[in-house]
Amino acid sequence: MKRSTIFDIASKLNLSPATVSRALRDHPDISEKTKKRILAAAKELNYLPNPVARSLRNKTSSTIGVIVPEIRHDFFSSAISGIEDIAYAAGYTIIVCQSNEDPAREAVNVRTLAMNHVAGAIISISQGTTSSAHFKVLQDFRVPFVFFDRVMDAFKASKVVVDDFGGAYAAVQYLLKAGYTTIAHLAGPEHLSISTERLRGYRMALNDNGGQLGGEIVVHGGMNEEDGLVGVDKLMKLAVKPDAIFAVNDPVALGAFKRLREHKKRIPEDVAIVGFSNNKTTELVDPPLTTVDQPSYELGKKAAEVLLDQITGRNGMRPRTEVLKTRLIVRGST
């Protein structure tokens, strides 16, 4: 169906398009009687204003773009809820794009948001993103933006993250104190900031315990369930097999959980597992998964608050980094 325009309203009422435009903007020069006629015609014709055209005229926008790797996991859907609640309260709506863990698709999303003159953008990068070149288009279009969770450390922009190092350290320290002697880490991509920080926490916890017992066992992979399956297959081929696994996130941990069961391993009697994120599904498996709680909703809220500060100019425009705390949730898998 063809989209109605102010010209359609003007033609129906035998008025000028300029009069219709001013009435729709509640201009004081237009009488209340004429405004009512125009609003009634706009409703009848199912007229919707064009926000892009309006933003080009006014050099403002009420839309915030959000780019996430994927929505199917609870972490990102919860973070989006936090973003939307803060944005809505401030008079903004959000538009959500998925990169599907594809850097090329992420670049298209970034360019689309920039060309549509969004008020700002909040971005969590894909696991395959190694170059920051495509984010420069936001700077070129003067679009303020904030990275959250998965960030580009080398790029000069505001960032909102959790204490990935501290969360990983606490998880591995707990396993060591619980008596586990050979702890493996199913790590994420080597270039990804959350992967490197969680790996650093794992290594530091082992080091602080004298690099003891089974030593370091690290298997790098991705951030999805399939990577947990593959990771466990590799661990089961080792001469000395781990009695505990710390996974880079919950999806990888749940993949490991499934594969261990297929290898006839009892959890936690044969192998304990710890994840990272506290996705809702971690409580549904048997036994429930021990995990590091990553406050996703609060992370989204904070990212939106930092972005709104940039949009409005509050607290200055210099990039800043906000770090939220994590906490270990001990359940049956350990």
Backbone torsions as a table, in degrees:
resi	resn	phi	psi	omega
1	MET	NA	135.6	-178.4
2	LYS	-66.7	137.8	179.9
3	ARG	-76.4	129.8	178.0
4	SER	-71.1	148.4	-179.9
5	THR	-125.3	174.2	176.6
6	ILE	-64.9	-24.2	177.9
7	PHE	-68.7	-35.4	176.6
8	ASP	-65.5	-41.5	178.4
9	ILE	-65.5	-43.8	-179.7
10	ALA	-61.3	-41.9	-179.5
11	SER	-65.5	-41.9	-178.9
12	LYS	-62.8	-38.1	-174.8
13	LEU	-100.0	1.2	-178.4
14	ASN	58.0	44.5	177.0
15	LEU	-120.3	168.1	176.8
16	SER	-81.0	148.5	176.1
17	PRO	-57.3	-33.4	179.5
18	ALA	-63.6	-39.6	178.5
19	THR	-64.4	-43.7	178.8
20	VAL	-61.2	-45.3	-179.2
21	SER	-60.3	-44.3	-179.6
22	ARG	-67.0	-37.6	-180.0
23	ALA	-65.3	-41.1	-179.7
24	LEU	-66.9	-22.8	176.5
25	ARG	-95.6	10.3	177.9
26	ASP	58.7	41.8	-179.2
27	HIS	-69.7	136.1	-176.5
28	PRO	-65.9	-19.6	180.0
29	ASP	-72.3	-14.1	-178.4
30	ILE	-98.3	132.6	-177.4
31	SER	-67.7	155.3	179.5
32	GLU	-62.1	-36.1	179.5
33	LYS	-62.5	-44.3	-179.9
34	THR	-68.6	-39.3	177.9
35	LYS	-59.1	-43.7	-179.8
36	LYS	-63.0	-40.9	178.2
37	ARG	-61.3	-44.6	-177.2
38	ILE	-67.7	-42.9	179.0
39	LEU	-64.4	-37.1	177.9
40	ALA	-65.7	-41.4	178.8
41	ALA	-67.7	-38.1	179.2
42	ALA	-62.8	-40.1	178.3
43	LYS	-67.0	-41.9	-179.9
44	GLU	-63.1	-38.5	-178.3
45	LEU	-87.5	2.3	-179.1
46	ASN	57.1	42.2	-179.9
47	TYR	-73.1	134.1	173.4
48	LEU	-125.2	132.3	178.6
49	PRO	-65.0	152.2	177.8
50	ASN	-92.9	104.6	-176.0
51	PRO	-65.4	-30.7	179.5
52	VAL	-68.0	-46.4	179.1
53	ALA	-62.2	-40.5	179.9
54	ARG	-64.8	-40.6	180.0
55	SER	-66.4	-33.6	177.5
56	LEU	-67.1	-38.6	179.2
57	ARG	-68.7	-46.4	-173.3
58	ASN	-90.8	-8.3	-176.2
59	LYS	58.4	30.1	175.1
60	THR	-137.4	161.9	177.4
61	SER	-146.3	152.2	177.4
62	SER	-112.4	21.1	-178.4
63	THR	-116.5	134.7	175.5
64	ILE	-112.9	129.6	178.4
65	GLY	-90.5	139.7	177.9
66	VAL	-126.2	128.6	177.1
67	ILE	-119.4	123.0	178.1
68	VAL	-128.4	158.1	179.0
69	PRO	-63.2	-40.6	179.0
70	GLU	-167.1	155.3	-176.2
71	ILE	-102.2	-15.9	-171.1
72	ARG	-66.3	-23.5	177.9
73	HIS	-89.1	143.4	-174.3
74	ASP	-57.4	-33.6	-176.3
75	PHE	-56.5	-50.9	-175.8
76	PHE	-74.6	-34.6	177.6
77	SER	-65.5	-36.8	177.2
78	SER	-68.2	-41.5	177.9
79	ALA	-62.4	-40.1	178.7
80	ILE	-62.4	-38.6	177.2
81	SER	-60.6	-42.0	177.5
82	GLY	-63.2	-42.7	177.7
83	ILE	-60.5	-47.3	-175.2
84	GLU	-65.2	-38.6	-179.7
85	ASP	-62.3	-43.9	179.0
86	ILE	-69.5	-42.8	-179.5
87	ALA	-62.3	-45.8	-178.9
88	TYR	-60.8	-43.0	179.7
89	ALA	-62.5	-26.8	-179.6
90	ALA	-93.8	3.3	177.7
91	GLY	90.2	18.6	-179.5
92	TYR	-113.4	152.4	168.9
93	THR	-109.8	162.3	179.9
94	ILE	-120.3	152.3	172.0
95	ILE	-123.4	129.0	-172.5
96	VAL	-107.5	131.2	176.2
97	CYS	-118.8	143.6	174.9
98	GLN	-107.0	130.8	173.9
99	SER	-84.9	-16.8	-175.4
100	ASN	54.2	36.6	178.8
101	GLU	60.5	26.4	-177.2
102	ASP	-116.9	112.8	-178.8
103	PRO	-58.0	-35.9	179.9
104	ALA	-66.1	-42.3	177.8
105	ARG	-67.4	-37.2	176.1
106	GLU	-59.2	-42.9	179.5
107	ALA	-63.0	-39.3	176.8
108	VAL	-64.2	-42.8	178.2
109	ASN	-59.7	-44.8	-179.4
110	VAL	-60.9	-46.9	-178.1
111	ARG	-65.7	-38.8	179.4
112	THR	-62.4	-44.1	178.6
113	LEU	-63.3	-42.4	-179.5
114	ALA	-63.2	-45.0	-177.7
115	MET	-69.2	-22.4	176.9
116	ASN	-92.6	9.5	172.1
117	HIS	54.0	47.7	175.2
118	VAL	-64.2	157.2	-179.3
119	ALA	-68.9	-28.5	179.8
120	GLY	-174.8	174.6	-178.6
121	ALA	-140.2	146.9	176.4
122	ILE	-125.2	125.1	-166.8
123	ILE	-132.9	134.6	166.8
124	SER	-118.7	120.1	-168.7
125	ILE	-75.0	158.9	177.4
126	SER	-72.2	160.0	179.9
127	GLN	-68.8	-16.1	179.2
128	GLY	-96.0	-1.2	-176.5
129	THR	-75.2	118.1	177.7
130	THR	-118.8	-18.7	-179.4
131	SER	-111.1	143.4	178.9
132	SER	-100.4	7.0	-172.7
133	ALA	-57.3	-40.6	-174.3
134	HIS	-72.1	-15.6	177.9
135	PHE	-77.3	-15.5	-179.3
136	LYS	-67.8	-20.8	178.7
137	VAL	-64.2	-30.8	177.1
138	LEU	-65.9	-39.9	175.9
139	GLN	-65.5	-40.5	179.7
140	ASP	-61.6	-36.7	-179.9
141	PHE	-90.0	5.1	179.4
142	ARG	58.2	42.1	177.1
143	VAL	-99.8	114.8	177.4
144	PRO	-67.0	144.9	-179.9
145	PHE	-150.7	160.5	-177.2
146	VAL	-134.7	134.1	170.4
147	PHE	-87.7	145.4	173.0
148	PHE	-139.5	150.8	-178.6
149	ASP	60.5	-82.7	176.2
150	ARG	-92.0	114.1	-170.7
151	VAL	-123.1	163.6	172.8
152	MET	-97.5	101.4	-176.3
153	ASP	-59.7	-36.5	-174.5
154	ALA	-79.0	-10.9	-175.2
155	PHE	-93.2	134.1	-177.7
156	LYS	-79.8	92.7	179.6
157	ALA	-157.0	161.0	177.1
158	SER	-67.7	148.4	-177.3
159	LYS	-138.1	141.8	175.3
160	VAL	-126.5	116.9	-174.0
161	VAL	-136.4	173.1	169.6
162	VAL	-105.2	170.8	179.0
163	ASP	-78.4	79.0	-177.9
164	ASP	-61.8	-41.8	178.9
165	PHE	-61.2	-52.0	-177.7
166	GLY	-62.4	-39.3	179.2
167	GLY	-64.5	-42.8	178.7
168	ALA	-66.4	-42.9	180.0
169	TYR	-58.7	-45.5	-178.7
170	ALA	-63.7	-39.2	-179.4
171	ALA	-63.9	-46.4	-177.4
172	VAL	-72.4	-37.5	175.7
173	GLN	-59.1	-41.6	178.8
174	TYR	-61.7	-45.1	179.8
175	LEU	-60.9	-42.1	179.9
176	LEU	-63.9	-44.4	-179.5
177	LYS	-69.0	-25.7	178.3
178	ALA	-78.4	-5.4	174.2
179	GLY	102.7	5.5	177.8
180	TYR	-77.3	137.7	-169.6
181	THR	-110.9	-23.7	-177.7
182	THR	-129.8	95.2	-171.9
183	ILE	-105.3	120.4	177.6
184	ALA	-96.2	153.8	175.7
185	HIS	-120.7	118.4	171.2
186	LEU	-86.9	97.5	-172.2
187	ALA	-89.5	161.8	176.7
188	GLY	-88.3	-169.0	178.6
189	PRO	-56.0	140.0	-172.9
190	GLU	-66.5	-21.8	-177.8
191	HIS	-92.0	-10.9	-173.1
192	LEU	-82.4	132.1	-173.1
193	SER	-58.7	-43.8	-178.5
194	ILE	-66.4	-32.0	177.9
195	SER	-66.7	-47.1	-177.3
196	THR	-65.8	-37.8	179.8
197	GLU	-70.3	-39.3	179.0
198	ARG	-70.8	-35.0	174.9
199	LEU	-65.4	-39.7	179.5
200	ARG	-64.0	-40.0	177.8
201	GLY	-65.3	-40.7	177.0
202	TYR	-60.0	-48.9	-177.6
203	ARG	-65.8	-39.8	-179.0
204	MET	-65.9	-38.9	178.2
205	ALA	-62.8	-42.8	176.2
206	LEU	-63.3	-43.4	-178.3
207	ASN	-62.8	-41.3	-179.2
208	ASP	-68.7	-13.9	174.3
209	ASN	-104.3	26.0	175.6
210	GLY	77.0	20.7	-178.0
211	GLY	56.2	36.8	-162.2
212	GLN	-76.7	170.3	167.2
213	LEU	56.2	-118.6	-173.3
214	GLY	-73.5	-11.0	179.9
215	GLY	73.6	-167.1	-174.8
216	GLU	-86.9	130.7	173.8
217	ILE	-132.4	109.0	-176.2
218	VAL	-123.2	128.4	174.4
219	VAL	-120.8	114.5	179.5
220	HIS	-83.2	144.4	177.6
221	GLY	-159.5	-148.5	178.5
222	GLY	-104.0	-154.7	-172.9
223	MET	-116.7	13.3	-174.4
224	ASN	-115.5	172.1	-177.9
225	GLU	-55.9	-41.0	-178.8
226	GLU	-57.5	-32.9	-179.9
227	ASP	-70.0	-29.6	174.4
228	GLY	-69.4	-38.3	177.0
229	LEU	-61.2	-49.9	-178.5
230	VAL	-65.1	-40.6	-178.8
231	GLY	-60.7	-43.5	179.6
232	VAL	-66.7	-38.6	176.8
233	ASP	-56.4	-40.1	179.3
234	LYS	-69.3	-40.4	-179.5
235	LEU	-65.7	-35.5	-177.7
236	MET	-71.2	-12.6	178.3
237	LYS	-89.7	-7.2	-178.7
238	LEU	-73.4	150.1	178.2
239	ALA	-64.9	-43.8	176.1
240	VAL	-107.6	110.0	-175.0
241	LYS	-88.0	146.8	-178.1
242	PRO	-70.9	152.2	172.1
243	ASP	-103.4	1.1	175.4
244	ALA	-154.1	149.7	179.0
245	ILE	-130.0	128.7	169.5
246	PHE	-107.1	117.1	-177.0
247	ALA	-98.6	150.6	-176.7
248	VAL	-63.0	-28.9	175.6
249	ASN	-156.6	176.0	-177.1
250	ASP	-66.9	-42.3	177.5
251	PRO	-56.0	-43.2	177.7
252	VAL	-65.0	-40.5	179.0
253	ALA	-62.8	-40.5	-179.7
254	LEU	-69.8	-34.5	173.3
255	GLY	-63.8	-41.7	177.7
256	ALA	-64.0	-40.5	178.5
257	PHE	-56.1	-48.9	-178.8
258	LYS	-62.0	-45.8	-176.7
259	ARG	-68.8	-36.6	177.2
260	LEU	-60.9	-40.5	177.2
261	ARG	-62.2	-39.9	178.5
262	GLU	-65.9	-28.4	176.0
263	HIS	-85.4	9.3	178.1
264	LYS	65.1	28.9	177.6
265	LYS	-92.5	135.6	177.2
266	ARG	-85.2	139.7	179.4
267	ILE	-116.6	120.0	7.5
268	PRO	-99.7	5.6	-171.8
269	GLU	-58.3	-42.1	179.3
270	ASP	-93.7	-45.5	-179.5
271	VAL	-140.8	126.9	174.2
272	ALA	-89.8	153.8	179.1
273	ILE	-134.3	137.7	172.9
274	VAL	-127.7	133.8	176.1
275	GLY	-106.0	-164.1	-179.0
276	PHE	-154.1	116.0	174.3
277	SER	144.7	-39.9	-173.7
278	ASN	67.9	47.9	171.8
279	ASN	-62.8	152.9	-177.2
280	LYS	-60.0	-33.2	-177.5
281	THR	-65.5	-17.9	-177.2
282	THR	-67.5	-21.2	178.1
283	GLU	-86.3	-11.4	-172.7
284	LEU	-93.9	-18.8	178.9
285	VAL	-78.6	164.8	-178.8
286	ASP	-125.8	112.7	1.2
287	PRO	-76.8	156.7	178.0
288	PRO	-58.3	149.8	-172.3
289	LEU	-86.3	127.5	168.2
290	THR	-67.9	136.8	-174.5
291	THR	-153.7	165.4	173.9
292	VAL	-96.2	120.0	-178.9
293	ASP	-72.6	119.8	178.7
294	GLN	-110.2	106.9	-170.8
295	PRO	-68.7	83.8	-171.8
296	SER	-64.0	-44.7	-179.6
297	TYR	-61.2	-46.5	179.3
298	GLU	-65.9	-33.7	177.4
299	LEU	-62.3	-44.4	177.3
300	GLY	-63.6	-42.8	178.7
301	LYS	-60.2	-46.8	-178.4
302	LYS	-64.3	-39.6	178.3
303	ALA	-61.1	-41.4	178.9
304	ALA	-66.6	-39.5	179.2
305	GLU	-64.3	-42.6	179.2
306	VAL	-63.7	-42.1	179.2
307	LEU	-64.3	-44.2	179.9
308	LEU	-63.0	-33.8	174.1
309	ASP	-60.5	-39.5	179.3
310	GLN	-70.7	-41.9	-178.9
311	ILE	-62.6	-41.9	-176.6
312	THR	-88.8	-12.2	-178.9
313	GLY	84.5	7.2	177.5
314	ARG	-68.3	147.8	175.9
315	ASN	58.0	23.8	177.7
316	GLY	78.3	173.5	-176.3
317	MET	-109.6	2.4	-178.5
318	ARG	-70.1	138.3	178.5
319	PRO	-58.9	142.7	177.8
320	ARG	-138.3	160.8	180.0
321	THR	-119.7	128.0	176.5
322	GLU	-111.0	132.6	-178.6
323	VAL	-120.3	121.7	178.6
324	LEU	-97.9	149.0	-177.3
325	LYS	-80.3	155.3	174.7
326	THR	-114.0	170.5	173.1
327	ARG	-148.2	144.9	179.7
328	LEU	-82.0	131.4	176.8
329	ILE	-113.3	111.0	-176.6
330	VAL	-89.5	125.6	178.7
331	ARG	-131.8	-164.3	-169.5
332	GLY	-69.8	-18.6	-175.3
333	SER	-73.7	-5.3	175.3
334	THR	-125.2	NA	NA
